Amino acid sequence: MNGNATRHAPLLRRDFLRIGYLASLGIGWREYFGPRRWVLGGEVASAFERRADACILVWLDGGPSHVDSWDPKPRAPLEVRGPFAAISTSVPGVGVSELLPQFAKQMKRWSILRSVASPLGEHNLGTHYMLSGFKPTPALDYPSFSAVVDQHRRHEGELPSHIAVPHHRVGGGRFAARGFLPARFSPFEVDNGNARRDSLNAETPESGDGAMTLYPGLTSARLEQRRRYLHQLEVMSESAQRHTPEEIHPGFEQAFRLMTSATARAAFDLESESAETLGRYGSREIGRNLLLARRLVERGVPLVTVNNVGWDTHNNMVTRLKEGYTGAKVPVGLFPSLDQGLSALVTDLIERDLFDRTLVVVMGEFGRTPKINTLGGRDHWPRVFSVAMAGGGTLGGQVIGASDAMGESPLERPISPPDITATIYALMGIDPATVLHSPDGRPIKIGGAGQVIRELYG
């Protein structure tokens, strides 16, 4: 912990018991301790004009194929263009894959960055670079842009500032989003990994496992969780004389607020949505998670990461990307499910007057090889790939940059991962030139070498 951070007097066991009593009266942890301000030794530069109040990052973990999505190559040889046709969009002259028909209709709302380039083709390394804007180094764990946004745009409501749905196990699960920042800037993960389910509120009768951790239904899993919680509370109270609340458990305050707040729990109750809305998002996990993301930003959460896994498609990509399973009459693979969910999300944000203030970013750690391999899939390809962005004050209906005829390298307007993170900072009203200090006092400019993508501003 940085020496400038405010510290508190040690907690006694009776303090924990008192908090439990106060919670029943509607008084939470933050109210009990009073307001706090964290100073991390940051040298804050003048802020950019904020266009976005919130950001929804849709992370396609494993690396989506750019050729089979936002950068089709209909004139390339079959082994490059692949099995999917290109279709027209609502923007003349711009085409996307047939797997994205709803995206094509909404193209006027989106910008496609087709010339993103990275030298890092390994999952964890590529993830680190894309999410932090810094190439990984053993000397320092750089924080992700989400952790920096969390630090600068700290949400003071009952919900955490950064929520990961269902979790933040990205890039092989070895990337720590907070980097060198304190653990309190780690994302709050909805799914603790103990339950398997197809929807956030679904019971799993076969295993006897319960509903989502935050769902108020009384299930066996819920009872077991409460038992573990009480045990954890007892253990923490015994050590409270030696530690501050942050040192005891970084996520304890967040979990405590969520467990004791009916308002916070209600945010996760998807079944309160109309049947029409649920139908628009679809029954697949990505659709449900995007619906939850909309509900969270609607309630003031500034940053939500929707982590969609399974995009490491080295083989059988027709089934995985399009059909979903062999013999599917209606395609429910990765892209059709994503397409349906994104379309519903954009529609909802517009209807609720949230679109212009909510930045939506869709990306993975890299793209896939232009040439299809012998297993009917594509391998890792960081040399050029695509990122899609919408809302948050950005100009839609455009393509920025281009790859070459085979989708192998940038042809014009190369865009780096630092450019993307710097742009997100700027749109969120955080100057990319803002300086943080590493644990050893080294100044780190959060935007690194990135340049704001000015075309997004119109």
C-alpha positions in Angstrom: 0.0 0.0 0.0 1.3 3.4 -0.9 2.4 5.4 2.1 0.1 8.3 1.1 -3.1 6.2 1.5 -5.3 6.9 4.5 -5.2 4.2 7.2 -7.7 3.3 9.8 -7.5 2.2 13.4 -7.5 -1.6 13.9 -10.9 -3.3 13.9 -12.1 -5.3 16.9 -14.3 -8.4 16.8 -17.2 -6.3 18.3 -16.9 -4.0 15.3 -17.7 -6.8 12.9 -20.7 -7.8 15.0 -21.8 -4.2 15.1 -21.6 -4.0 11.3 -23.9 -7.0 11.0 -26.4 -5.3 13.2 -26.2 -2.0 11.4 -26.7 -3.8 8.1 -30.1 -4.9 9.3 -31.0 -1.2 9.7 -29.8 -0.3 6.2 -26.4 1.1 7.3 -23.5 -0.4 5.4 -19.7 -0.7 5.8 -18.9 2.6 4.1 -21.4 4.6 6.2 -19.9 3.0 9.4 -16.4 4.1 8.6 -17.3 7.4 7.0 -16.0 8.7 3.7 -12.5 7.8 2.5 -10.2 9.2 -0.1 -7.4 7.2 -1.6 -4.3 8.9 -2.8 -2.0 6.8 -5.0 0.7 9.3 -5.6 -0.8 10.1 -9.0 0.2 13.3 -10.8 -3.1 14.1 -12.5 -2.9 16.0 -15.7 -5.8 18.1 -17.1 -8.8 15.9 -17.9 -10.2 15.4 -21.4 -13.8 16.3 -21.9 -15.8 13.3 -20.8 -18.1 11.8 -23.4 -18.8 8.5 -21.8 -20.1 7.9 -18.3 -19.7 4.1 -18.6 -17.9 1.5 -20.7 -19.0 -2.0 -21.5 -16.0 -4.1 -22.6 -17.1 -7.2 -24.5 -14.0 -9.3 -24.3 -13.8 -12.2 -26.9 -11.4 -14.4 -25.0 -9.2 -16.5 -27.2 -9.0 -14.2 -30.2 -11.8 -13.8 -32.8 -11.2 -14.2 -36.5 -11.2 -10.8 -38.2 -11.6 -12.4 -41.7 -14.8 -14.2 -40.5 -16.3 -11.1 -38.9 -15.5 -7.4 -39.4 -13.0 -7.7 -42.2 -14.1 -10.2 -44.8 -12.0 -10.8 -47.9 -14.5 -11.9 -50.6 -12.0 -11.5 -53.4 -9.3 -13.6 -51.7 -8.7 -17.3 -52.5 -11.1 -19.8 -50.8 -8.5 -20.9 -48.2 -8.3 -17.2 -47.0 -11.9 -15.9 -47.5 -13.2 -19.0 -45.8 -16.7 -20.6 -45.8 -18.7 -17.4 -44.9 -19.9 -14.9 -47.4 -19.6 -11.1 -47.0 -22.8 -9.1 -46.8 -23.6 -5.4 -47.2 -24.3 -3.1 -44.3 -26.4 0.0 -43.6 -23.3 2.0 -44.6 -22.7 1.9 -48.4 -19.4 0.2 -49.3 -18.9 -1.5 -46.0 -19.3 -5.2 -45.7 -19.1 -7.7 -42.8 -19.5 -11.4 -42.5 -22.8 -13.1 -43.0 -22.5 -14.2 -39.4 -23.3 -10.7 -38.3 -26.6 -9.7 -40.0 -27.9 -7.6 -37.0 -24.6 -5.8 -36.7 -24.8 -5.1 -40.5 -28.2 -3.4 -39.9 -26.7 -1.3 -37.1 -23.5 -0.4 -38.8 -24.3 3.3 -38.7 -23.9 3.1 -34.9 -20.5 1.3 -35.1 -16.9 2.1 -36.0 -14.7 -0.8 -37.1 -11.0 -0.5 -36.5 -9.5 -2.9 -39.1 -5.8 -2.2 -38.7 -5.1 -3.0 -35.1 -1.6 -4.6 -34.9 0.3 -6.3 -32.1 3.5 -8.3 -32.0 2.2 -10.6 -29.2 0.5 -13.8 -30.3 0.4 -15.7 -27.0 -2.9 -15.4 -25.1 -1.7 -14.0 -21.8 0.8 -11.6 -23.4 -1.6 -10.4 -26.0 -4.3 -9.9 -23.4 -2.0 -7.9 -21.2 -1.0 -5.6 -24.1 -4.6 -5.0 -25.3 -6.0 -4.4 -21.8 -3.2 -2.3 -20.3 -1.6 -0.6 -23.4 1.8 -1.8 -22.2 3.9 -4.7 -23.4 4.3 -7.2 -20.5 7.6 -7.1 -18.6 8.8 -9.2 -15.6 9.8 -5.9 -13.9 6.3 -4.5 -13.5 2.7 -5.5 -13.6 0.9 -2.8 -15.5 -2.7 -2.1 -14.6 -5.5 -2.7 -17.1 -7.4 0.4 -18.3 -10.3 -0.9 -16.3 -8.4 -0.7 -13.0 -7.2 2.9 -13.9 -10.8 3.9 -14.8 -11.9 2.3 -11.5 -9.4 4.4 -9.6 -10.3 7.7 -11.3 -14.1 7.1 -11.6 -14.7 5.4 -8.3 -18.4 4.5 -7.9 -19.8 5.4 -4.5 -23.0 3.5 -4.8 -24.0 0.1 -3.5 -22.6 -1.7 -6.6 -18.9 -2.0 -7.3 -17.2 0.3 -9.8 -16.0 -2.5 -12.1 -18.0 -5.7 -12.4 -16.8 -8.7 -14.5 -19.5 -10.9 -16.0 -19.3 -13.8 -15.4 -15.7 -13.5 -14.3 -12.3 -11.9 -15.3 -10.4 -15.1 -16.1 -9.0 -13.8 -19.4 -6.0 -14.7 -21.4 -5.6 -18.1 -19.8 -6.5 -16.7 -16.4 -3.1 -15.4 -15.5 -3.7 -11.7 -16.1 -4.3 -9.6 -12.9 -6.3 -6.6 -14.0 -5.2 -4.4 -11.1 -1.5 -4.6 -12.0 0.6 -2.7 -9.4 -2.5 -0.9 -8.1 -4.0 -2.0 -4.7 -6.2 -5.1 -4.7 -9.3 -2.9 -4.2 -9.1 -2.1 -7.9 -9.6 -5.7 -8.9 -12.9 -6.3 -10.7 -15.8 -7.8 -8.8 -16.6 -11.1 -10.4 -20.2 -12.3 -10.5 -19.3 -15.9 -10.9 -17.1 -17.4 -8.2 -16.5 -20.5 -10.4 -18.2 -22.9 -8.1 -21.4 -23.3 -10.2 -22.1 -24.2 -13.8 -25.2 -22.8 -15.5 -26.5 -21.6 -18.8 -28.2 -18.5 -17.4 -27.4 -16.3 -14.5 -30.4 -17.3 -12.5 -30.7 -20.9 -13.4 -30.8 -23.7 -10.8 -28.8 -26.9 -11.7 -30.9 -29.8 -10.4 -28.5 -32.5 -11.7 -25.6 -31.4 -9.5 -27.6 -29.8 -6.7 -25.6 -26.7 -7.2 -27.4 -23.4 -6.6 -28.2 -20.2 -8.4 -25.9 -17.2 -9.0 -24.0 -16.1 -5.9 -25.9 -12.8 -5.8 -29.4 -14.3 -6.5 -31.7 -14.0 -3.5 -33.3 -17.5 -3.9 -32.8 -19.8 -1.0 -30.8 -22.8 -2.5 -28.4 -25.3 -1.1 -25.6 -23.3 -2.6 -26.9 -20.2 -0.9 -27.0 -21.9 2.5 -23.5 -23.2 2.0 -22.3 -19.8 1.0 -23.8 -18.2 4.1 -22.1 -20.8 6.3 -18.7 -20.1 4.7 -19.4 -16.3 5.0 -20.0 -16.6 8.7 -16.8 -18.6 9.2 -14.8 -16.1 7.2 -16.3 -13.3 9.3 -15.2 -15.0 12.5 -11.7 -15.6 11.1 -11.3 -12.0 9.9 -12.6 -10.6 13.2 -9.9 -12.5 15.1 -7.2 -10.9 13.0 -8.7 -7.4 12.8 -6.4 -6.0 15.4 -3.5 -6.5 13.1 -4.9 -5.3 9.8 -6.9 -2.5 8.1 -10.1 -3.5 6.3 -8.4 -3.4 2.9 -5.6 -5.8 4.2 -8.1 -8.2 5.7 -9.9 -8.9 2.4 -10.0 -6.5 -0.6 -13.4 -7.6 -1.8 -15.1 -7.9 1.6 -16.7 -4.5 1.6 -18.1 -5.1 -1.9 -19.5 -8.5 -1.1 -20.9 -7.2 2.2 -22.8 -4.4 0.5 -24.2 -6.7 -2.1 -25.3 -9.3 0.4 -27.1 -6.7 2.6 -28.6 -4.5 -0.1 -31.9 -5.4 -1.7 -31.3 -2.7 -4.3 -27.9 -4.2 -5.3 -29.3 -7.7 -5.5 -32.2 -6.6 -7.6 -29.7 -5.4 -10.3 -28.9 -9.0 -10.9 -32.4 -10.3 -11.2 -32.8 -10.7 -14.9 -36.2 -12.4 -14.6 -37.6 -8.9 -13.7 -37.2 -8.0 -17.4 -40.1 -8.5 -19.8 -40.3 -11.7 -21.9 -39.9 -9.5 -25.0 -36.5 -8.1 -23.7 -35.3 -11.6 -22.7 -36.2 -12.9 -26.1 -34.3 -10.1 -27.8 -31.1 -11.0 -26.0 -31.6 -14.7 -26.5 -31.1 -17.7 -24.2 -27.3 -18.1 -24.7 -24.9 -17.0 -22.0 -23.5 -14.0 -23.9 -26.9 -12.5 -24.4 -27.8 -12.9 -20.7 -24.5 -11.4 -19.7 -24.9 -8.4 -22.1 -28.4 -7.8 -20.6 -26.9 -7.8 -17.2 -24.3 -5.3 -18.4 -27.0 -3.0 -19.5 -28.8 -3.3 -16.1 -25.5 -2.5 -14.3 -24.6 0.7 -16.3 -28.2 1.8 -16.0 -27.7 1.7 -12.2 -24.5 3.8 -12.4 -21.7 1.2 -12.7 -19.0 2.9 -14.7 -17.3 -0.2 -16.1 -18.6 -3.7 -16.9 -16.5 -6.4 -18.6 -18.4 -9.1 -20.3 -16.0 -12.0 -20.7 -17.1 -14.3 -23.6 -14.9 -17.4 -23.8 -14.3 -20.0 -26.5 -12.8 -17.9 -29.3 -9.6 -19.9 -29.7 -10.9 -21.6 -32.8 -8.0 -23.7 -34.1 -10.4 -26.3 -35.5 -13.9 -27.0 -36.7 -14.7 -23.3 -37.0 -17.9 -23.7 -39.0 -19.5 -25.5 -36.1 -18.0 -23.3 -33.5 -18.4 -19.9 -35.1 -21.7 -20.5 -36.9 -23.8 -23.5 -36.0 -23.0 -24.0 -32.4 -23.6 -27.7 -32.6 -23.8 -30.3 -35.4 -27.2 -30.3 -37.1 -28.4 -27.0 -35.7 -31.4 -25.7 -37.7 -30.9 -22.2 -36.4 -27.2 -21.0 -36.0 -26.3 -20.5 -32.3 -22.6 -20.5 -32.6 -20.2 -17.8 -31.2 -20.9 -15.1 -33.8 -24.7 -15.5 -34.2 -25.1 -15.4 -30.4 -22.8 -12.4 -30.1 -24.6 -10.7 -32.9 -28.0 -11.1 -31.3 -26.8 -9.9 -27.9 -25.0 -6.9 -29.3 -28.0 -5.9 -31.3 -30.2 -6.1 -28.3 -27.7 -4.2 -26.2 -27.4 -1.3 -28.6 -31.2 -1.2 -29.1 -31.8 -1.1 -25.3 -29.1 1.6 -24.7 -30.7 3.8 -27.4 -34.3 3.3 -26.0 -33.1 4.2 -22.5 -31.1 7.3 -23.6 -27.9 5.6 -22.5 -26.2 5.0 -25.8 -24.5 8.3 -26.2 -23.0 8.1 -22.7 -22.1 4.4 -22.8 -19.0 3.3 -24.7 -19.2 -0.3 -26.1 -15.9 -1.9 -27.0 -15.7 -5.4 -28.6 -12.3 -7.0 -28.9 -10.0 -9.9 -28.1 -6.3 -10.4 -27.7 -5.5 -10.9 -31.4 -7.0 -12.1 -34.7 -6.7 -15.4 -36.5 -4.5 -16.5 -39.4 -5.8 -15.5 -42.8 -5.2 -19.0 -44.2 -7.4 -21.8 -42.8 -5.4 -24.7 -41.4 -5.8 -28.4 -42.0 -8.1 -28.8 -39.0 -10.7 -26.4 -40.5 -9.8 -23.5 -38.2 -7.5 -20.5 -37.9 -4.5 -20.1 -35.6 -3.2 -17.0 -33.7 -2.6 -13.9 -35.7 -1.7 -10.6 -33.9 -0.2 -8.9 -37.0 -3.5 -7.3 -37.9 -7.0 -7.7 -36.6 -10.2 -5.8 -35.9 -11.9 -4.0 -32.9 -15.5 -2.7 -33.0 -16.6 0.4 -31.0 -19.9 2.2 -30.6 -21.6 4.8 -28.4 -20.0 6.9 -25.8 -19.9 10.0 -28.0 -18.0 8.2 -30.8 -18.8 8.7 -34.5 -20.5 5.6 -36.0 -20.8 4.4 -39.5 -17.2 4.2 -40.4 -14.2 2.0 -41.0 -10.9 3.2 -39.6 -7.7 1.7 -41.1 -7.5 -1.2 -43.4 -5.7 -4.5 -43.7 -4.2 -5.8 -47.0 -6.0 -7.9 -49.5 -5.3 -11.2 -47.6 -5.9 -9.8 -44.1 -2.2 -10.4 -43.2 -0.9 -6.9 -42.3 -2.1 -3.3 -41.9 -2.4 -1.6 -45.3 -3.1 1.9 -43.9 -3.6 3.7 -40.6 -2.0 1.1 -38.2 -3.5 1.2 -34.7 -1.7 -0.1 -31.7 -3.2 -1.4 -28.4 -1.9 1.7 -26.6 -3.9 3.8 -29.1 -7.1 1.9 -28.0 -6.5 2.3 -24.3 -5.6 6.0 -24.7 -8.8 6.5 -26.6 -10.9 4.8 -23.9 -9.3 7.0 -21.3 -10.0 10.2 -23.3 -13.6 9.2 -24.0 -14.1 8.5 -20.2 -12.7 12.0 -19.4 -9.3 10.8 -18.2 -6.3 12.5 -19.7 -4.0 9.7 -21.2 -1.0 11.8 -20.0 -2.0 11.3 -16.4 0.9 9.9 -14.4 0.7 7.1 -11.8 3.7 6.0 -9.7 4.8 2.4 -9.5 5.6 0.8 -6.1 9.2 1.8 -6.5 8.2 5.4 -7.4 8.7 5.2 -11.1 6.3 7.5 -13.1 4.0 5.8 -15.5 2.0 7.7 -18.0 -1.3 5.7 -18.2 -1.7 6.2 -21.9 1.9 5.0 -22.6 2.9 5.7 -26.2 -0.7 5.6 -27.3 -2.4 8.3 -29.5 -6.1 9.1 -29.2 -7.9 7.8 -32.3 -9.3 11.2 -33.5 -11.5 9.7 -36.2 -13.8 8.4 -33.5 -14.5 12.0 -32.5 -15.9 13.0 -35.9 
